[in-house]
Amino acid sequence: MSHKFPDNFLWGASISAHQTEGAYKSDGKGLTVQDTRIRDNHEIANFTVASDHYHHYKKDIQLLAELSVKVFRFSISWARIFPQGRKEVNQAGIDHYQNVIDECLTHNIKPMITLNHFDLPQVLEDIGGWSNRKTVDAFKEYAQTVFKAYGNKVKYWLTINEPNIMLLVDQKILGKQIPIKEKYQQFHHLMMAEKYAFKFCHELVENGQIGPVPNISLVYPATSKPLDNQAALYFNSVRNWAYLDFSCFGRYNTVFKDYLKQKNISITFSPEDETVMKENFPDFIAMNFYTTMTVEKPMDKNNMSEGISDQQSEDIMDWGFYKGVTNPYLKKNQFNWTIDPDGFKTTLQTLYDRYHLPIIITENGLGAKDDLTEDKKIHDPYRIDYLKQHLEQALEAIEAGVDLFGYSPWSAIDLISVHEGISKRYGFIYVDRTEKELKQLRRYKKDSFYWYQKLIQTNKIPA
Ligand code: BGP
């Protein structure tokens, strides 16, 4: 074995609009659920400016070119294109992303665009958000508009970021709190919106390729007790496979259907759903991976409230089905997320064997508190270590036959974390600001930047 990545491996880096752009009201943009969201901790980040990528995109893309990435994953803010969610197009929004795309292409970087990353236009949230079928119609209009606007230049597309997480986490990050029964109707609408994205991409983008972008975490049973294994089966199904089975096979799986039945939840299908879901499929799977999860069968109702409070934490509970527990064999990061590189390989193998579609990693990385030294350096060996361990396993997965064609970690530049503000940094590029103080928002290259650059340039993990 050469222990090198394939020659044409797609190295990249990822961000999302609402976590980086700022300019939340500029040039005609409408508000989104991220702009109106009430943050738990009011100290947390001035998200209206974020990393000010809206005004720094040229500089940021120039730095990414220096990093040597081949692909840049970013999302379009739907509310920049349609401030009212649908109908009237905001030309300034169209132009902005046209400029971003052109800047990428000038530097020989392929844009990979997520249609929607957690930032539903507020006007649509006001009519019920994804609970209302009209939001699917609005999404159809939006998706067709961007495919037509950018499809001649952009060939890699991603649908809606992590609907499986949107379903599971505390809804405060995505809009208002809703009852569990309604969540699954929302989920179905998200799934149908995705199916239309597959359809329109294939119809409107010549040689376009599109994939779903779920967050996949393999779920382990806490012990070899048969009931713990059953708990893992259910959580694997609800968290991972329900979503991808629908995308890739056009059906919900039986474990998931049983889960819904036991919870007395039914999903309403529209007359056209059956045809659309069975005729439109992805070209590849984009996978976000941070950690794995471990569950047991809950035996007594303790103080834990049902639900999940943090997308990757153990703090999950679904009475009768599963309860998250600590995996004693794994270390955790500063923010209590488990680190499991071996689980990364197993997840890739499981995913590939289940769907037989090419895979690209569109998120993986370490959120940490970084320090900017007086001489403007950022020494982040912990991040290098995390990436190295995961890439070693990715390479093993490739050597074991998994068709992994790219790796675009989280994140290109520092951004506002979903839960922890700017203090939890992921970037290869440091953005100089704090939660409260915006400073000059200057960019500095971290040690991990140089490490990743070397990796890309040699196609080999640096020793
Ligand atoms: C993923 C989201 C990203 C990103 C990441 C890290 O689920 O797609 O938007 O935020 O998680 O999460 P956090 O920001 O909470 O550390």
Residues whose N, C-alpha, C, O or C-beta is under 5 A from the ligand:
A	BS01	BGP	N215 G367 I416 S417 V418 H419
